[in-house]
Amino acid sequence: MRKSFLRVVLFVALGLAGSAPRSYGQANPKPGENPILRDIFTADPAPLVYKDKVYLYVGHDEAKEGQMFNMNDWRCYSSSDMKNWTAHGSIMNVRDFKWASKDAWASQVVARNGKFYFYAAVQEGTPANAKAIGVAVSDSPTGPFVDARGSALISDKTTPGPNGWDDIDPTVFVDDDGTAWLAWGNPNCYLAKLKPNMTELDGPIQRIEVPNYTEGPWLHKRGSTYYLTYAAFAHQGMSEKLCYATAPRVTGPWTYQGILTDQAKNSYTIHAGIVEFKKQWYLFYHNATLTLPTGESGALGRRSVCAEYLYYNPDGTIQPIAHTLAGLSVPPRKGANPASPQRPPVAPTATPPATSAGVSLTENTQPRPMQWPGSPVFSTMPDPATVALDNLSFNHKQGTTSLGQTFEVKADCRLTRLDLFGGDGFGTDAKQPVALALYDLGPATGLAADAPTYAVGANLLGAANSLIFTYTPQAAGILQFDFAASHQVTLKAGHRYALELQGVAKSAPLFWRVSRQDTYAGGGAYQNRQPVLLNDKRGYDFALAVYGTPLTN
């Protein structure tokens, strides 16, 4: 089980509460038809191939009406044909981790050294009271599993941050050379090497930077290519889809390959598990379509595990996967998976990220910027990655056509560059373009820093038309706009300016990061030229830095 930001969870929960879940293939289902497990509600599938069987580890959903999630134990199923599944019952209860208090969330089992190691996300008890990752061990793939450490492998102290839910969704990958890697996290994707004993970290924690990442990572390898599949978009106010990236090494660099599969039916969450069994690849995930014989139907906290065939393209990319009722009840396509490529796949060449003459856009010059590069003449905050924690795009609330930040400069200068802390999204196209505009609001004397609205005149960057630019999804980082001499407008000391991103309401081509507090006294963040409201409060700032050349008399 995975948890996104509470405001996203509540928004989707309220939306699903008004719609009745659908019965999905309940009448005499064929073996392998989705959902593939039907005795209880299950979620967050994690497959393990061991000898001649696939073992499938799942969380057990027990939420009743009015509950978001209620998960107390983990279950195991096995199959030798991927159609008929044997239930092995509960393999561990969350309270078997004596230091944990609740929440048997996403897990995975790997075989190593003649034993089976079980990694799971739980809620650590006092004094931490935050999500953590434990590890248990067994001599059998069906358990029982016992706590291997007596303490959390990953705790809130391991990855300190503003959220208590970031240490969830562990995935473990053992490479061909025997090196074991652990990845996890929401909304950051962490990566660390494990010691051969599989119960301790071996070295520093790294961070994988990929676009749209929310949670639920899954690592696998095919040929010489590494794949990272993950649940995406929930931290941006949308239901989760599965995206993936490829790399020549588990430590990257990672190339974003886009959306693998769409939102699960009747569920805002989704969780990938990918495995090869008898020369065929499979994707496991969950939806919320099952109705039990008792009449209890699927819902936010009552999900059900499904599976689909997975196919590769000749270049090593994965073909998009549709969710089907038939699932694995029908034979796979013959000859659909070509041989593994000898070199990592290369993403299609993107459209150059600059369109308007006189300006160039460089994407992701610095992922997760802890400070602005160089020496800006002005910035709304010194440490954008730590301070700008929320994501806003044109899909926010009822939809918006402009996101803006007002600011002042202390001395006259010519604008040479603008840096925004942004990223993610679907990218720009004809249906969801993005434009950059800059307005002089006049002398700031007597104006409130976060006025209830502002009026604009001529756009300093493009006269009647805004500066249109092309954007391809990047991990959260700096978007750097450089202006040619002919486009370097003059910024006057004592004047208030408004920088805007303009787009199509309800679209999400990219996200601009905004603070959770007022970080800049001389201006504020706006949407539709009205102050940004988060949690019904105002006083926020977008992450913006302005670079310029001083003017001399």
Residue pairs with C-beta under 8 A, 6 or more apart in sequence:
1 43
1 44
1 59
1 61
1 69
1 71
1 103
1 104
1 105
1 106
1 121
1 269
2 44
2 105
2 106
2 121
2 168
2 169
2 186
2 215
2 216
2 231
2 269
2 271
3 9
3 69
3 105
3 131
3 165
3 168
3 186
3 215
4 186
4 187
4 214
4 215
4 234
4 235
4 240
4 269
5 163
5 187
5 234
5 235
7 535
8 234
8 235
8 237
8 268
9 68
9 268
11 237
12 239
12 268
12 300
13 68
13 300
16 266
16 268
16 299
16 300
19 266
20 297
21 266
21 288
21 289
21 291
21 297
21 298
21 299
22 265
22 266
22 289
22 298
23 289
23 291
23 297
24 34
24 35
24 265
24 287
24 289
24 290
24 291
24 298
24 325
25 33
25 34
25 35
25 289
25 325
26 290
26 291
29 38
30 326
30 329
31 83
31 84
31 329
32 82
32 83
32 84
32 307
32 326
32 327
32 328
32 329
32 330
33 325
33 326
33 327
33 328
33 329
34 287
34 289
34 306
34 307
34 308
34 323
34 324
34 325
34 326
34 327
35 42
35 286
35 287
35 289
35 290
35 304
35 305
35 306
36 85
36 305
36 306
36 307
36 327
36 328
37 56
37 58
37 77
37 85
37 87
37 304
37 305
38 290
38 292
38 304
39 87
40 60
40 61
40 75
40 292
41 60
41 61
41 62
41 63
41 290
41 292
41 296
41 298
41 302
41 303
41 304
42 58
42 59
42 60
42 61
42 75
42 286
42 303
42 304
42 305
43 58
43 59
43 61
43 71
43 106
43 269
43 271
43 286
43 303
43 304
43 305
44 58
44 59
44 105
44 106
44 107
44 169
44 216
44 271
44 286
45 56
45 57
45 58
45 271
45 273
45 284
45 285
45 286
45 305
45 307
46 56
46 57
46 58
46 106
46 107
46 108
46 109
46 171
46 273
46 284
47 54
47 55
47 56
47 57
47 273
47 274
47 275
47 277
47 282
47 284
48 54
48 55
48 56
48 57
48 108
48 109
48 110
48 111
48 116
48 141
48 275
49 55
49 275
49 276
49 277
50 111
50 141
52 80
53 78
53 79
53 80
54 78
54 79
54 80
54 82
54 275
54 277
55 76
55 77
55 78
55 109
55 141
55 142
56 76
56 77
56 78
56 79
56 85
56 273
56 284
56 305
57 74
57 75
57 76
57 91
57 107
57 108
57 109
57 118
58 74
58 75
58 76
58 77
58 305
59 71
59 74
59 75
59 104
59 105
59 106
59 107
60 71
60 72
60 73
60 74
60 75
60 90
60 104
61 69
61 70
61 71
61 301
61 302
61 303
62 70
62 71
62 72
62 301
63 69
63 70
63 299
63 300
63 301
63 302
64 70
67 301
68 300
68 301
69 103
69 300
69 301
70 301
71 94
71 103
71 104
71 105
71 301
72 93
72 94
72 95
72 102
72 104
73 90
73 91
73 92
73 93
73 94
73 104
74 90
74 91
74 92
74 104
74 107
74 118
74 120
75 87
75 88
75 89
75 90
75 91
76 87
76 88
76 89
76 91
76 141
76 142
76 143
77 85
77 86
77 87
77 88
78 85
78 86
78 88
78 141
78 142
79 85
79 86
82 277
82 282
82 307
82 328
83 328
83 329
88 142
88 143
91 118
91 138
91 142
91 143
91 144
91 145
92 104
92 118
92 120
92 136
92 143
92 144
92 145
93 104
94 100
94 101
94 102
94 103
94 104
94 120
94 122
94 123
95 101
96 136
96 145
96 146
96 147
97 120
97 122
97 134
97 136
97 147
98 147
98 150
99 124
99 125
99 134
99 150
99 151
99 152
100 122
100 123
100 124
100 125
100 132
100 134
100 152
101 122
101 123
101 124
101 125
101 126
101 129
102 122
102 123
103 121
103 122
103 123
103 131
104 120
104 122
105 120
105 121
105 122
105 131
105 168
105 169
106 120
106 121
106 168
106 169
106 170
106 216
106 271
107 118
107 119
107 120
107 121
107 170
108 118
108 119
108 120
108 170
108 171
108 172
108 273
109 116
109 117
109 118
109 119
109 141
110 116
110 117
110 119
110 172
110 173
110 174
110 180
110 198
111 117
111 141
112 174
112 180
112 198
113 196
113 198
114 139
115 137
115 138
115 139
116 137
116 138
116 139
116 140
116 141
116 145
117 135
117 136
117 137
117 148
117 172
117 198
117 199
118 135
118 136
118 137
118 138
118 143
118 145
119 133
119 134
119 135
119 153
119 170
119 171
119 172
119 182
120 133
120 134
120 135
120 136
120 170
121 131
121 132
121 133
121 167
121 168
121 169
121 170
121 184
122 131
122 132
122 133
122 134
123 129
123 130
123 131
123 132
124 130
124 131
124 132
124 152
124 155
124 156
128 152
128 155
128 156
128 157
129 164
130 155
130 156
130 164
130 165
130 167
131 156
131 164
131 165
131 166
131 167
131 168
132 152
132 153
132 154
132 155
132 156
132 167
133 152
133 153
133 154
133 155
133 167
133 168
133 170
133 182
133 184
134 147
134 149
134 152
134 153
135 147
135 148
135 149
135 153
135 198
135 199
136 145
136 146
136 147
136 148
137 145
137 146
137 148
137 198
137 199
138 144
138 145
138 146
148 198
148 199
149 199
153 182
153 199
153 200
153 201
154 167
154 170
154 182
154 184
154 190
155 167
156 164
156 166
156 167
158 167
158 205
159 166
159 167
159 185
159 188
159 190
159 205
161 188
162 389
163 186
163 187
165 186
166 185
166 186
166 187
166 188
167 184
167 185
168 184
168 185
168 186
168 215
169 184
169 185
169 186
169 215
169 216
169 217
169 271
170 182
170 183
170 184
171 182
171 183
171 184
171 217
171 218
171 219
172 180
172 181
172 182
172 183
172 194
172 198
172 219
173 180
173 181
173 183
173 219
173 220
173 221
173 250
174 180
174 181
175 181
175 221
175 250
176 221
178 196
179 193
180 193
180 194
180 196
180 198
181 191
181 192
181 193
181 194
181 219
181 250
182 191
182 192
182 193
182 194
182 201
183 189
183 190
183 191
183 192
183 208
183 217
183 219
183 228
184 190
184 217
185 215
185 217
186 214
186 215
186 216
186 235
187 213
187 214
187 215
187 235
188 207
188 213
189 207
189 208
189 209
189 210
189 213
189 217
189 228
189 230
190 205
190 206
190 207
190 208
191 205
191 206
191 207
191 208
191 250
191 251
192 201
192 202
192 203
192 204
192 205
192 206
193 201
193 202
193 203
194 200
194 201
194 202
195 201
195 202
206 251
207 368
208 217
208 228
208 252
208 254
209 252
209 254
209 367
209 368
209 475
209 476
209 477
210 228
210 230
210 243
210 245
210 254
210 256
210 475
211 232
211 243
211 256
211 423
211 424
211 425
211 473
211 474
211 475
212 232
212 233
212 236
212 243
212 424
212 425
212 473
213 230
213 232
213 243
213 475
214 230
214 231
214 232
214 233
214 234
214 235
214 236
214 240
215 230
215 231
215 234
215 240
216 230
216 231
216 240
216 269
216 270
216 271
216 272
217 228
217 229
217 230
218 228
218 229
218 230
218 272
218 273
218 274
219 226
219 227
219 228
219 250
220 226
220 227
220 229
220 274
220 275
221 227
221 250
222 276
222 281
222 312
222 316
222 340
223 316
223 340
223 341
223 342
224 248
224 340
224 341
224 342
224 343
224 344
225 246
225 247
225 248
225 316
225 340
225 341
225 344
225 345
226 246
226 247
226 248
226 249
226 250
227 244
227 245
227 246
227 274
227 318
228 244
228 245
228 246
228 247
228 254
229 242
229 243
229 244
229 260
229 272
229 274
230 242
230 243
230 244
230 272
231 240
231 241
231 242
231 269
231 270
231 271
231 272
232 240
232 241
232 242
232 243
232 259
233 239
233 240
233 241
233 508
234 240
234 268
234 269
235 391
236 391
236 393
236 395
236 424
236 425
236 508
236 511
237 391
237 395
237 396
238 395
238 508
239 263
239 267
239 268
240 263
240 264
240 268
240 269
240 270
241 259
241 260
241 261
241 262
241 263
241 270
242 259
242 260
242 261
242 270
242 272
242 285
242 321
243 256
243 257
243 258
243 259
243 260
244 257
244 258
244 260
244 318
245 254
245 255
245 256
245 257
246 254
246 255
246 257
246 316
246 317
246 344
246 345
246 347
247 253
247 254
247 255
247 344
248 344
255 344
255 345
255 346
255 347
256 347
256 473
256 474
256 475
257 317
257 318
257 345
257 347
258 473
259 320
260 272
260 283
260 318
260 320
260 321
261 270
261 283
261 285
261 308
261 320
261 321
261 322
261 323
262 322
262 323
263 270
264 270
264 285
264 286
264 287
264 288
264 303
264 306
264 323
265 287
265 288
265 289
265 323
266 287
266 288
266 289
266 298
266 299
267 286
267 287
267 288
267 298
267 300
267 303
268 300
269 286
269 303
270 285
270 286
270 287
271 285
271 286
272 283
272 284
272 285
273 283
273 284
273 285
274 281
274 282
274 283
274 284
274 310
275 281
275 282
275 284
276 282
279 337
280 309
280 332
280 337
281 309
281 310
281 311
281 312
281 337
282 307
282 308
282 309
282 310
282 328
283 307
283 308
283 309
283 310
283 321
284 305
284 306
284 307
285 305
285 306
285 307
285 308
285 323
286 303
286 304
286 305
286 306
287 298
287 303
287 304
287 306
287 323
288 298
288 299
288 300
288 302
288 303
288 304
289 298
289 304
290 297
290 298
290 302
290 303
290 304
291 297
291 298
296 302
298 304
306 323
306 327
307 327
307 328
308 321
308 322
308 323
308 324
308 327
308 328
309 328
309 332
309 333
309 336
310 318
310 319
310 321
311 318
311 319
311 333
311 336
311 337
312 318
312 319
312 337
312 338
313 319
313 338
313 345
314 338
314 341
315 341
315 345
315 346
316 340
316 341
316 344
316 345
317 345
350 472
351 470
351 472
352 470
353 361
353 362
353 363
353 469
353 470
353 471
353 472
354 360
354 361
354 469
354 470
355 468
355 469
355 470
356 462
356 467
356 468
356 469
358 483
358 484
358 486
358 487
359 461
359 467
359 469
359 481
359 482
359 483
359 484
359 487
360 481
360 482
360 484
361 469
361 470
361 471
361 479
361 480
361 481
361 482
362 479
362 480
362 482
363 423
363 471
363 472
363 474
363 477
363 479
363 480
364 423
364 474
364 475
364 477
364 478
364 479
365 373
365 419
365 477
365 478
365 480
366 373
366 477
366 478
367 475
367 476
367 477
368 385
368 475
368 476
368 477
369 384
369 385
369 421
369 477
369 478
370 383
370 384
370 385
370 386
371 382
371 383
371 384
372 379
372 382
372 384
372 419
372 478
372 545
373 419
373 478
374 547
375 547
376 419
376 545
376 546
376 547
377 409
377 410
377 411
377 413
377 546
377 547
377 548
377 550
378 407
378 408
378 409
378 410
378 545
378 546
379 544
379 545
379 546
380 405
380 407
380 515
380 519
380 520
380 523
380 541
380 542
380 543
380 544
380 545
381 387
381 388
381 515
381 519
381 520
381 541
381 543
384 421
384 513
384 543
385 421
385 476
387 515
387 516
387 517
387 519
387 543
388 421
388 513
388 514
388 515
388 541
388 542
388 543
389 513
389 515
389 516
390 513
390 514
390 515
390 516
390 534
391 424
391 511
391 512
391 513
391 514
392 403
392 511
392 512
392 513
392 514
392 525
392 527
392 532
392 542
393 403
393 425
393 503
393 507
393 508
393 509
393 510
393 511
393 512
394 400
394 401
394 403
394 432
394 503
394 504
394 505
394 506
394 507
394 508
394 509
395 505
395 506
395 507
395 508
396 527
397 527
398 505
399 505
399 506
400 505
400 527
400 528
401 502
401 503
401 504
401 505
401 528
402 500
402 501
402 502
402 503
402 526
402 527
402 528
402 529
403 500
403 501
403 512
403 525
403 526
403 527
403 542
404 454
404 498
404 499
404 500
404 501
404 525
404 526
404 527
404 529
404 542
405 498
405 499
405 523
405 524
405 525
405 526
405 541
405 542
405 544
406 441
406 449
406 450
406 451
406 454
406 496
406 497
406 498
406 499
406 522
406 523
406 524
406 526
407 496
407 497
407 499
407 520
407 522
407 523
407 544
407 546
408 444
408 493
408 494
408 495
408 496
408 497
408 522
408 523
409 491
409 492
409 493
409 497
409 546
409 548
410 493
411 493
411 550
411 551
412 490
412 491
412 492
412 493
412 550
412 551
413 490
413 491
413 548
413 549
413 550
413 551
414 488
414 489
414 490
414 491
414 548
414 549
414 551
415 438
415 483
415 488
415 489
415 490
415 491
415 546
415 547
415 548
416 482
416 483
416 488
416 547
416 548
416 549
417 480
417 481
417 482
417 483
417 546
417 547
417 548
418 436
418 480
418 481
418 483
418 499
418 544
418 545
418 546
418 547
419 478
419 479
419 480
419 481
419 544
419 545
419 547
420 478
420 479
420 481
420 501
420 512
420 542
420 543
420 544
421 476
421 477
421 478
421 479
421 512
421 513
421 543
421 544
422 476
422 477
422 479
422 510
422 511
422 512
422 513
422 543
423 473
423 474
423 475
423 476
423 477
423 479
423 510
423 511
424 473
424 474
424 475
424 476
424 510
424 511
425 471
425 473
425 508
425 509
425 510
425 511
426 432
426 473
426 507
426 508
426 509
427 471
427 472
427 473
427 509
427 510
428 434
428 469
428 470
428 471
428 472
428 509
428 510
429 509
431 504
431 507
432 503
432 504
432 507
432 508
432 509
433 468
433 503
433 504
433 509
434 468
434 469
434 471
434 501
434 502
434 503
434 509
434 510
435 462
435 465
435 466
435 467
435 468
435 469
435 501
435 502
435 503
436 461
436 466
436 467
436 469
436 481
436 499
436 500
436 501
436 502
437 456
437 459
437 461
437 462
437 466
437 467
437 499
437 500
437 502
438 459
438 460
438 461
438 489
438 497
438 498
438 499
438 500
439 454
439 456
439 457
439 458
439 459
439 460
439 497
439 498
439 500
440 457
440 460
440 492
440 495
440 496
440 497
441 447
441 454
441 455
441 456
441 495
441 496
441 497
441 498
442 495
442 496
443 494
443 495
443 496
444 494
444 495
444 496
444 522
445 494
447 496
449 521
449 522
449 523
449 524
450 518
450 523
450 524
450 531
450 538
450 539
451 524
452 530
452 531
453 526
453 529
453 530
454 496
454 498
454 526
454 529
456 498
456 500
456 529
459 465
459 466
459 467
460 489
461 467
461 487
461 489
466 500
466 502
469 481
471 479
471 509
471 510
473 510
476 513
479 510
483 489
488 549
490 551
491 497
491 546
491 548
496 523
498 526
498 529
499 544
501 510
501 512
503 509
512 542
512 543
513 542
513 543
514 525
514 532
514 534
514 540
514 541
514 542
514 543
515 525
515 540
515 541
515 542
515 543
516 534
516 540
517 539
517 540
518 524
518 539
518 540
518 541
519 541
520 541
523 541
524 531
524 532
524 538
524 539
524 540
524 541
525 531
525 532
525 540
525 541
525 542
526 532
531 538
531 539
531 540
532 538
532 540
534 540
